């Protein structure tokens, strides 16, 4: 009987887990951004609300980039290939 061993590199596993979490966060960030843009385009928001949405989206994007930099994850690493369905995140 041959013994099968799985070589687990904890550093790589940790980086992959961070990339997965950041992928989910980026997906949610993009969904929130699309929803905010729809609300702005529909009108009915005050200038202050539009300004607040814009500022919040910029800060979220900046923080996301900081997290990627902090953990050594490239933004393109966050876009999972879903095979025939295409990529998870829209290409910008």
C-alpha positions in Angstrom: 0.0 0.0 0.0 1.3 3.4 -1.0 1.0 6.2 1.5 -0.4 9.3 0.0 0.7 12.6 1.6 -0.6 16.0 1.1 2.0 18.7 1.3 0.3 21.7 2.8 2.1 25.0 2.5 0.5 27.1 5.3 1.8 30.4 3.9 0.3 29.6 0.4 -2.9 28.4 2.0 -3.1 31.6 4.1 -2.5 33.8 1.0 -5.1 31.8 -1.0 -7.6 32.3 1.8 -6.9 36.0 1.9 -7.4 36.2 -1.9 -10.7 34.3 -1.6 -12.0 36.7 1.1 -10.8 39.7 -0.8 -12.5 38.3 -3.9 -15.8 38.2 -2.1 -15.3 41.7 -0.7 -14.5 43.0 -4.2 -17.6 41.3 -5.6 -19.7 43.0 -2.9 -18.0 46.3 -3.5 -18.7 46.2 -7.2 -22.3 45.3 -6.6 -22.7 48.2 -4.2 -21.1 50.5 -6.7 -23.5 49.4 -9.5 -26.5 49.9 -7.2 -25.3 53.3 -6.1 -24.8 54.4 -9.7 -28.4 53.2 -10.5 -29.7 55.2 -7.6 -27.8 58.3 -8.8 -29.0 57.9 -12.4 -32.6 57.5 -11.3 -32.5 60.9 -9.6 -34.2 61.8 -6.4 -31.0 62.0 -4.4 -29.8 65.3 -3.0 -26.5 66.7 -4.1 -25.1 65.9 -0.6 -26.2 62.3 -1.0 -24.6 62.0 -4.4 -21.4 63.5 -3.0 -21.5 61.1 0.0 -22.0 58.1 -2.3 -19.1 59.2 -4.5 -16.8 59.7 -1.5 -17.7 56.4 0.0 -17.1 54.5 -3.3 -13.7 56.1 -3.7 -12.7 55.3 -0.1 -13.9 51.6 -0.5 -11.8 51.3 -3.7 -8.8 52.8 -2.0 -9.1 50.5 1.0 -9.5 47.5 -1.2 -6.3 48.4 -3.0 -4.5 48.9 0.4 -5.7 45.4 1.5 -4.4 43.8 -1.7 -1.1 45.6 -1.3 -0.8 44.6 2.3 -1.4 40.9 1.6 0.5 40.7 -1.7 -2.5 40.0 -3.8 -2.9 41.5 -7.3 -6.3 42.8 -8.3 -6.3 40.3 -11.2 -5.9 37.5 -8.7 -9.4 38.3 -7.4 -11.1 37.5 -10.7 -11.9 33.8 -10.6 -12.4 32.0 -13.9 -15.8 30.2 -13.8 -15.2 28.2 -16.9 -18.1 28.4 -19.4 -19.7 31.1 -17.3 -16.8 33.5 -17.8 -15.0 35.4 -15.1 -16.6 36.2 -11.7 -15.9 39.9 -11.9 -16.5 42.1 -14.9 -13.4 43.2 -16.6 -13.0 46.9 -16.3 
